[in-house]
């Protein structure tokens, strides 16, 4: 990239440099040719060294005087000519250089060079984020708090500028380029060993699809998450092995249908994935019955499909039914008019969904609907994050923000893959199973916020366990004991045990643990700290296994005849 910068400068500066060099050469030849006079009156000619020296300081208008002897009139006349010619050449060359440095192409080359240098300097694990907007801003803040770096690609310079002035914990390398181009992904560090994955989060399905294809072809084992707002794109992305696909519309509609069909499972999911719900919060479950959907675009179609899965009737209101392929019985209108809502029999409906792509219309729909039926369960779609204050003031039960939904889904997949697996598998269980688990968690935590964490039993994350597992049988009950009091358990519930390809829900406390097992827990945040301390400290763990507090010093152990402890690698 540096050679490209030099090449551009030399190409653009070719004519100014030729003029500047020519003016210097002609001036030097003139001083060498024109005879002068020494201090004794003898004829004297300046050599090339003195001529070059004199023209150098004269051309820059420093002016050290006539050297080595006073000039004759002929020399002074030539000096006047040389002075103006070199100064004008310098001004022309400097002007051309300033023009080049201000050009768009040169700035792009410099930005590319800085970007490449910044990416090369990243030694920590990082993700490539394609597209910077509301989703990425929220995502970056959370990832930075966890010490995970990010490289951003976006084709809009305004978004890149917004990233530079954003209040983020780390300097974020950002490239203004088309993320769908493989060269951009390679420049962003796709081939680097510490690149953990690619997050295609633009608002264009075609771009996200191309990013996923390029990433999988260049690095087949790379972890790829894509945003998709169209079902066809979602199917296409899944066909070649995209690791995770987030459709904000279907995700939100699925969440609503889950809340209607299985309130306990919905509550459990909210506890484990959203830190604003406490363990004793029962949530506000949407009612089952007939729903009115205003807007039959991608959002409305998803809601109609998922509500039909749980046995709810729907009435569609659409302003352009032919354009959206709305059903024949759809009511023509925006839903902002009272007459349209009355035609949809809003008085007998249990809920309304304002799902158009226009925020003012959605707010107007909800306000009009609430005047006609104050008992409605109101769901509203918020398209732009800058309308947050207005939507927070609206009296809606649920607010759908596509950006936050995508960010939340992506974070849960990145940070807690075991939680993702648990939620996926738990949907197959019956409501009674979920109810018992919800009751167990709420009884244990009370007013506290549920906290989830995963624990890998290997020599890196659990060195004490790795050292003792070859000598002792360590059941699950051991590591969930309180290290300060052996007879008391930590405030946590084991949710899942993963052993190779085997998934065990709610593992029994007598389950014997093995190296490379992965566990998912839900409980109090302090319990995670105590468990981590136990699995890091071989003496704490041996105390929980044997019930005996053994001396830590090697000398005391020898005096008591105890064997030396295994070394922690």
Secondary structure, 3 states (H helix, E strand, C coil): CHHHHHHHHHHHCHHHHHHHHHHHHHHHHHHHHCCEECCCCCEECCCHHHHHHHHHHHHCCCCCCCCCCCCCHHHHHHHHHHHHHHHHHHHHHHHHHHHHHCCHHHHHHHHHHHHHHHHHHCCCCEEEEECCCHHHHHHHHHHHHCCCEEEEEECCHHHHHHHHHCCCCCCCCEEECCCCCHHHHHHCCCCCCCEEEEEECCCCHHHHHHHHHHHHHHCCCCEEEEECCCHHHHHHHHHCCCCEEECHHHHHHHHHHHHHHCHHHHHHHHHHHCCCCECCCCCCCCCCCCEEEECCCHHHHHHHHHHHHCCCCEEEEECCHHHHCCCCCCEECCCCCHHHHHHCCHHHCCEEEECCCCHHHHHHHHHHHHHHCCCCEEEEEECCHHHHHHHHHCCCCEEEEHHHHHHHHHHHHHHCHHHHHHHHHHCCCCHHHHHHHHHHHHHHHCCCECEEEEEECCCCCCHHHHHHCCCCCCEHHHHCEECCEEEEECCEEEEEEEECCEEEECCCCCCECCCCCEEEEEECHHHHHHHHHHHHCHHHHHHHHHCCCCCCCHHHHHHCCCCCCCCCC
